Amino acid sequence: MKSALQNIGYLGKVPCSYKSSPMAAHFELHIEQGPHLVSAGQQVGVVTAVQAYRWFRLNVIGRDTHTGTTAFEHRADALYAFARMMVRAREVAAGKGCLASVGIIEAKPGSVNTVPGEVSFSLDIRGPETELVAEVEKELRRGFDEIAAAEGAGIGKPCRVEWTLDFDSPAVKFHDDCIECVQESAHAVVADAPVADTKSLVRPIMSGAGHDSVFTSKRVPTSMIFVPCKDGLSHHPEEFCSADDCATGASVILQAVVRYDRKRFA
Amino acid sequence: MKSALQNIGYLGKVPCSYKSSPMAAHFELHIEQGPHLVSAGQQVGVVTAVQAYRWFRLNVIGRDTHTGTTAFEHRADALYAFARMMVRAREVAAGKGCLASVGIIEAKPGSVNTVPGEVSFSLDIRGPETELVAEVEKELRRGFDEIAAAEGAGIGKPCRVEWTLDFDSPAVKFHDDCIECVQESAHAVVADAPVADTKSLVRPIMSGAGHDSVFTSKRVPTSMIFVPCKDGLSHHPEEFCSADDCATGASVILQAVVRYDRKRFA
């Protein structure tokens, strides 16, 4: 990282450390990256927590065979095993109020008439509590082993599955004082909106995605503000947040910082 | 093709045509590429036919969304739809005594925390009769549409699926005279084997894979000879045929040619 920054002339003099650059608190403004605010017609999300997530890479090892000459019962089809695993992952995660997603997949050798003998894929498990994510993982480890064992059992050479943990981010609860400052500020900013109950424009919300605030929250009181985005899309060319929503968010974060500062010296 | 051959100095003077290079018949010797002969301890397969197959490329179009912020009911997950399709494909094909296989898959955009909005994959459908392959295709077109429609229905933007036919090879029945020559030759070649019933070392067999003989059979009487290969593997570094099996196969094809020639002028 240091040499990369040096190469582009961006290495500064201030050490990258919460001790050298102390903060009293951390507030972060972000688009929701999800559909809840926009579909409910709400203006501000008061972020109380960030869900837990774990990222894995999995390999399924089966056996390359010819698609035309190998009966189903003689196959150890790593891609078919993957397909069953992905269906199972949603079933198990949904049953525990969690999410499980596959974003990356590669099948080898990658030929139209060869049953893939090796598949690797990413698995992203998320949930409101660290414990729930661990439970989903445990159930999927058992379930995937069972699926792998069934595929190729007929030839005595069943598939097997290997897991590698790439990233583990436990659930984060934001700081009560910060959350309170964001909530009061949000209510104040939307107070003039032309609706009967302006408080209904503000909702507490849990972040599904990870953010810088996950890391600052380990050191200083932290919370976040969400504003709506078009169709809940992010990391995508269609990502969009209206100027009004940007302005609302900026007002809320400014007021939250001021409120927190007053509270600190009160 | 012509310019490629010219570039490497391989363009010859003889026209590539069954008219310029007439053949009375065509016999082809091949490893089985499947496990039937080797697992039954048999020595020769008399190939009577080649199963039908169709190769397709399919695209599933859904919607890229964030894995952490998009509930299952808000997703149009093209990869999840694919997983259900692959499970369905085996179910439908097996029910009709056919095969369905996916060898190639690509999911876009290919990021661990993005639900894939686009998946493309190959589909190889095979069966003993051209009609059966068509029936599997028909049932899968209906089934895949149903799976696509369910994924993303919650947001009114369901997945959709597109099919492209890449290759269509109807079932082939080889020529009775050629089959007879191969069968008589096979019985003659294994006659001295140290088993009670040497005829049990020879079996009629249908080819699961395509071969040159599929094309020659359109012009001249044709059939094939199969010999066992290790674990039924082919197109693979572990592909192996013993010297004895190679010799058996060579003897059978030589005798078949001689027998056919005698029959022709008898």
Interface residues (C-beta under 8 A of the other chain):
Chain A: E32 Q33 G34 P35 Q51 Y53 W55 D64 T65 H66 T67 G68 T69 T70 A71 F72 H74 D77 L79 Y80 F82 A83 R84 M86 V87 R90 A93 A94 L99 S101 V102 G103 I104 I105 A107 G110 S111 V112 N113 T114 V115 P116 S122 D124 R126 I155 D166 S207 G208 A209 G210 G232 L233 S234 H235 H236
Chain B: E32 Q33 G34 P35 Q51 Y53 W55 D64 T65 H66 T67 G68 T69 T70 A71 F72 H74 D77 L79 Y80 F82 A83 R84 M86 V87 R90 A93 A94 L99 S101 V102 G103 I104 I105 A107 G110 S111 V112 N113 T114 V115 P116 S122 D124 R126 I155 D166 S207 G208 A209 G210 G232 L233 S234 H235 H236
